[in-house]
Amino acid sequence: HFEVLMRVIDDQGRPTSPVGIIEAAENGRMMDAIDRFVLRKTLQTIGALPRRALRRLELCSINLSAISLAREGLLDFIVEQLERSAVPPGKICFEITETTALNNLDEVRWLIQELGAMGCRFAIDDFGSGHASYGYIERLPVDYVKIDGMFVRDMMTNTLHRAIVESVNRIATTLGIKTIAECVETADAAEVLAGMGVHYGQGWYYARPAPIADVCKALDRD
């Protein structure tokens, strides 16, 4: 499993944070152009993998912004890119933040229905950060809930945050949804999460961010 994120290379060839560019794209309502670029390049890269490496890939997660959901033609674009790359739809998981899902509930439900019928999977990202999480989660047929890292990061010392993590996991599991804890940074945290029954963890304890080319090489390694 891996999630595709952006990075920016500065004039000296060093990777830097893309936050500034993303904020500018969001303010200019151009984030959909970045989403489509990431989706197209990711599927091209995965589609070029040898068959044995592609079989080893369980899931690749790609983020979709609120602006993308509001643009016409998103479904057609995704279907076209999947067909061009010949990547099995079941290998792809689209992540949508909790706030975005809440503000675009009808669009999200429709997209999940259409792409889910093809085999694509969906995750609600940063779950728990909003104000109506439990009230709408049962209305969205997602495959994964990602527990917001702000609760996971300090749950070893913050009893309230630990209780929130446990609560989100219980609710999601009751609904048949698998859980992913964000920002897992230590072995102790990973052990506690496993004891709670959280299905997956994401964070520096498992792996540091790496170029997608390196991830593909690892998939193709004997």
Disulfide bonds with the S-S distance in Angstrom:
none
